[in-house]
Amino acid sequence: MRILKSIQKFEYEFDIKAERFLWKHPFLGFLSIFVGMPVFVLGCVCICTVLITFPMAWLFGWL
């Protein structure tokens, strides 16, 4: 239970800080949410795809 409570506390504090940032800097908040996050997620998906497919391609001799 202690780990779960610490995760919930971290999430709650992060939400408060994110909300405060969005109120103080609406343009930067808009850019970070609607531009930065999708680019970050797309980059993570590309990296994970390469990490999975590259060893398979090497194993099957496609490289």
N, C-alpha and C positions, 0 to 999 in steps of 0.2 A: 504493500500500500504506500510505502514511503516514496518509492520511485514514481508511482502514478501521481501522487500529490506534487512532487517536484516538477514533473512534466506539466501538470495543469497550472502550476504557479508560473512557470516559464512562459507558457502559452498566454496566460492572462496578462503578464507584464509586457510581452511582445505586442499584444493587441493594443494595449494602452499607448505604448510608444509609437506604434504605427499610426494610430488614430491622431495622436498629437502631431506627428510629422505631417500627416495629410492636411490638418487644419492650418499649420503654419506655412506649408509650402505646397499649395494645391497643384501648381504646374509640374513641379518635380514629382509629386505623388502620382499624378496622372501618367507621366512618362514612365515612372518605375513600375506601375501596375499594368498598363496597357501596352508598353513597349518592352521594358526590361524583363519582366517575368516571362512572356512568351519566348523571347530570344534565349533566356536562360534555360527554359524547359526544352526548347528545340535543340540547343547545344548538348544538353544532357542526353537526350534521345539519340542524337547522332553519335556521341561518344560511346554510349552503351551498345548501339548497333554495330559500330566498328569493332568493339571489344568482343562481340559475339561472332560476327561473321568473318573477321580476319583470320582467327585460328582455324575455322572450318575451311576457309578457302585455301589456307596453307596446307592443311591436312589432306585435302582432296587434290592438291596439285594445280590449282587454278591460278596461282601466283607465279 
